Amino acid sequence: MKFNKSKCQILHLGLGSPGYTYKFGDESLKSSPAERDLGGWVDGKLNTSQQCALAAKRANCVLGCIEHSIASQLREMIVPLHAAVVQPHLEYRMQFWAPQYKKDNKLLECVQRRMTKMVKSLKGKIYEERLRSLGSFSLEKRKLRGDLIAVYNFLKEGSRWGGADLLSLVS
């Protein structure tokens, strides 16, 4: 299998990166502002705002399709569709590209706000009340829950392999 040199690009990471020019054989490789890796977009500053915008756009498109194709605005229709079709776009690999900025979290949360507004019986209530009525949590709280589960699993697995000394009680 031949290696396609024209598809190779360099992503310079960090603020102080000197941005050297690299060659592959006799061809110089181009520099890229952002690259896709492990299912997500990352730029040279390890900023994931582009990934958040892309996830919100996809989720909004799917939510729009649901809104225009489902005549019933009953809770029993909207919530399961949101959980099955829209929410995976918002939470896919969130622990990897964890939104760092408030604007990114707000962008992702807007999709969920839009879903709660679609439910006919919840119109006129504030967002937190709509979430409580649906038995759901904000994306921020779900992300925190996922982080806590990951830490718990890490500590539990670490104690199996002799990592019990990882955290010790100091009296």
C-alpha positions in Angstrom: 0.0 0.0 0.0 1.4 3.4 -1.0 1.5 6.2 1.5 -0.4 9.4 0.3 2.0 12.2 1.1 -0.5 14.9 0.0 -2.8 13.9 2.8 -0.2 14.3 5.5 -0.3 17.6 7.5 1.4 18.9 10.6 -0.4 20.2 13.7 1.8 22.4 15.8 0.7 22.1 19.4 1.1 24.7 22.1 1.5 28.5 22.2 5.3 28.5 22.0 5.6 26.0 19.2 8.3 27.2 16.7 6.4 25.9 13.7 9.2 24.1 12.0 8.8 22.9 8.4 8.9 19.1 8.1 9.6 17.0 5.0 8.4 13.6 4.0 10.8 12.3 1.4 11.4 15.3 -0.9 8.0 17.0 -0.2 7.4 19.6 2.5 4.4 18.9 4.7 1.7 21.5 5.0 0.7 23.0 8.4 -2.9 22.5 9.6 -4.8 24.8 12.0 -6.9 21.9 13.3 -7.0 18.1 12.9 -9.4 15.3 13.6 -8.2 12.7 15.9 -9.9 10.0 18.0 -13.3 11.2 16.7 -12.9 14.8 17.6 -11.5 18.1 16.3 -8.5 19.7 18.0 -6.6 22.8 17.1 -3.0 23.8 17.9 -4.0 25.2 21.4 -5.8 21.9 22.2 -9.1 23.9 22.1 -12.2 21.9 21.4 -14.6 24.7 20.6 -14.8 23.6 17.0 -15.9 20.1 18.2 -18.6 21.6 20.5 -20.0 23.7 17.6 -20.1 20.7 15.3 -21.8 18.5 17.9 -24.4 21.2 18.6 -25.0 21.7 14.9 -25.6 18.0 14.3 -27.9 17.7 17.3 -29.9 20.8 16.3 -30.4 19.4 12.8 -31.7 16.1 14.2 -33.9 17.9 16.7 -35.3 20.0 13.8 -36.1 16.9 11.9 -38.0 15.5 14.9 -39.8 18.8 15.4 -41.0 19.0 11.8 -41.8 15.3 11.3 -43.6 14.5 14.6 -47.0 16.0 14.9 -47.5 15.1 18.5 -45.7 17.3 21.0 -46.4 14.9 23.9 -43.7 14.2 26.4 -44.0 10.4 25.7 -42.9 11.1 22.1 -40.3 13.8 22.4 -38.3 12.7 25.4 -37.5 9.1 24.1 -36.6 10.4 20.7 -34.3 13.0 22.2 -32.6 10.4 24.4 -32.1 8.0 21.5 -31.3 10.3 18.6 -30.2 13.7 19.8 -28.4 13.2 23.1 -25.7 10.9 21.7 -24.5 13.7 19.4 -24.1 15.9 22.5 -22.4 13.4 24.8 -20.3 11.4 22.3 -16.9 11.2 23.8 -17.5 14.2 26.0 -14.9 13.1 28.5 -12.3 13.3 25.7 -13.2 16.8 24.3 -14.7 18.1 27.5 -16.0 21.6 26.8 -13.6 24.1 28.4 -15.4 27.4 28.0 -18.7 28.6 29.2 -19.7 29.5 25.6 -19.2 25.9 24.6 -21.3 24.5 27.5 -24.0 27.1 26.7 -24.0 26.1 23.0 -24.6 22.5 23.9 -27.1 23.3 26.6 -29.2 25.3 24.1 -30.0 22.1 22.2 -31.4 20.6 25.4 -33.3 23.8 26.1 -34.9 23.7 22.7 -36.0 20.1 23.3 -37.6 20.9 26.6 -39.5 23.8 24.9 -40.9 21.4 22.4 -42.9 19.5 25.0 -46.3 21.0 25.0 -47.2 20.4 28.7 -44.0 22.3 29.8 -44.6 25.6 28.0 -44.4 28.6 30.3 -42.1 27.0 32.8 -38.4 27.9 33.4 -35.7 25.6 32.1 -34.8 24.1 35.5 -38.5 23.2 36.1 -38.8 21.7 32.7 -35.7 19.5 33.4 -37.1 18.5 36.8 -40.4 17.6 35.2 -38.7 15.4 32.6 -36.5 13.8 35.3 -33.4 15.0 33.5 -30.3 16.9 34.4 -28.3 19.6 32.6 -25.4 18.6 30.4 -23.0 20.1 33.0 -24.3 17.8 35.8 -24.3 14.7 33.5 -20.7 15.5 32.6 -19.8 15.8 36.2 -21.5 12.5 37.0 -19.5 10.8 34.2 -16.3 12.3 35.5 -17.1 11.0 39.0 -17.9 7.5 37.7 -14.6 7.5 35.8 -12.7 8.5 38.9 -14.5 5.8 41.0 -13.7 3.1 38.4 -10.0 4.3 38.3 -9.7 4.1 42.0 -11.5 0.7 42.2 -9.4 -0.8 39.5 -6.2 0.7 40.9 -6.8 -1.0 44.3 -6.9 -4.4 42.4 -3.5 -3.9 40.9 -1.7 -2.8 44.1 -2.6 0.8 43.6 -4.2 1.0 47.0 -1.3 3.3 48.0 -2.5 5.8 45.5 -4.5 7.7 48.1 -3.8 7.1 51.7 -5.4 8.6 54.9 -3.1 10.9 56.8 -4.1 11.4 60.5 
